[in-house]
Amino acid sequence: SITFSGDLFEMNKYSFCKMAGWTHGPEFDQADYLTKDYRNSVETQIRSLVYGRFDIAVNNSRFFLHKAKEIGLETMVKVLEPSIFSLPVTMAISKARKQGAQEVKKFDEEIKNFMKTKQYDSILRKHGF
């Protein structure tokens, strides 16, 4: 059973797979002492992990587990803690759009208001935050 203390160097005996083109933080991305492979889809990454093509998949844990459940392999994977990197997920609106700057301001206000609601708290609890 693989465990993770938070020290990537201790993991250098394992092979990793990450998503092509994604970042997982400077420490992991620049860790040339790790053996890394790449996949173009999370479904392929999950199947490759389950079939033993590498030891550890690197991905967003909630997204990874959601996709594993979709393809019926959720019982075949385990998420290691702690996370190697925390990356905020954001949305963007083009300011080049007609009234884009106003849309951005209104959107920001609505998000701030929503984050004060019980519905928002419920969503966070439901997804383990």
C-alpha positions in Angstrom: 0.0 0.0 0.0 1.4 3.4 -1.1 1.4 6.2 1.4 2.4 9.9 1.0 4.0 12.0 3.7 4.0 15.2 1.7 7.6 14.8 0.6 7.7 14.2 -3.2 11.3 13.1 -3.1 10.3 10.1 -0.9 8.1 9.0 -3.8 10.9 8.7 -6.4 10.7 4.9 -6.4 7.2 5.1 -8.0 6.1 5.9 -11.5 3.6 8.8 -12.0 1.1 9.7 -14.7 -0.3 13.2 -15.1 -2.6 14.8 -17.6 -0.7 16.3 -20.7 -0.6 20.0 -20.5 -1.8 20.4 -16.9 0.2 21.8 -14.1 0.3 20.3 -10.6 2.4 23.0 -9.0 6.0 24.0 -9.5 7.4 21.3 -7.1 5.8 18.4 -8.9 6.2 19.9 -12.4 9.9 20.5 -11.9 10.6 17.2 -10.0 13.0 15.7 -12.6 13.8 12.9 -10.1 10.3 11.4 -10.6 9.4 9.1 -13.4 6.4 10.7 -15.2 4.2 9.6 -18.0 1.3 11.5 -19.6 -2.3 10.8 -20.8 -4.7 13.0 -22.8 -7.9 12.0 -21.0 -8.7 11.2 -17.4 -10.6 8.1 -18.4 -7.4 6.8 -20.1 -5.4 7.8 -17.0 -7.7 5.9 -14.7 -7.7 2.8 -16.8 -3.9 2.9 -17.1 -3.6 3.2 -13.3 -6.0 0.3 -12.7 -4.2 -1.9 -15.3 -0.8 -1.2 -13.7 0.9 0.9 -16.3 2.1 3.3 -13.6 1.9 3.5 -9.8 0.3 6.9 -9.1 -2.0 9.1 -11.1 -1.8 12.8 -10.4 -5.1 14.7 -10.9 -7.7 16.8 -9.1 -9.0 14.3 -6.5 -12.7 15.1 -6.8 -12.7 15.2 -10.6 -10.7 12.0 -10.7 -13.0 10.1 -8.4 -16.1 11.5 -10.2 -14.7 10.2 -13.5 -13.7 6.9 -12.0 -17.3 6.4 -10.8 -18.6 7.3 -14.2 -16.6 4.5 -15.8 -17.3 2.0 -12.9 -13.8 1.9 -11.5 -14.2 4.0 -8.3 -13.6 1.0 -6.1 -10.3 0.3 -7.8 -8.6 3.7 -6.9 -7.6 5.4 -3.6 -6.8 9.1 -3.2 -3.6 9.8 -1.3 -3.4 12.7 1.2 -2.0 15.3 1.5 -2.6 17.0 -1.9 0.6 17.9 -3.7 -0.7 21.3 -4.8 -3.8 23.4 -4.3 -5.0 25.3 -7.3 -8.0 27.6 -7.3 -10.6 26.9 -10.0 -11.9 30.0 -11.7 -14.2 31.2 -14.4 -13.5 33.9 -16.9 -15.6 36.4 -18.9 -14.1 38.3 -21.8 -13.9 42.1 -21.2 -13.8 42.4 -25.0 -17.5 41.5 -25.1 -19.9 44.3 -25.4 -20.7 45.2 -21.8 -18.1 42.6 -20.7 -16.7 44.8 -17.9 -20.2 45.3 -16.5 -20.9 41.6 -16.7 -17.7 40.8 -14.8 -18.6 43.3 -12.0 -22.2 41.9 -11.8 -20.9 38.3 -11.8 -18.4 39.1 -9.0 -21.2 40.6 -6.9 -23.5 37.7 -7.5 -20.8 35.1 -6.5 -20.0 37.1 -3.3 -23.7 37.1 -2.4 -24.1 33.4 -3.2 -21.2 32.5 -1.0 -23.1 33.9 1.9 -26.1 31.6 1.5 -27.1 28.3 3.1 -27.3 26.8 -0.3 -23.6 27.4 -0.9 -22.7 25.9 2.5 -24.8 22.9 1.7 -22.9 22.4 -1.6 -19.6 22.7 0.2 -20.6 20.1 2.8 -22.0 17.7 0.1 -18.7 17.7 -1.7 -16.5 17.4 1.4 -15.3 21.0 1.8 
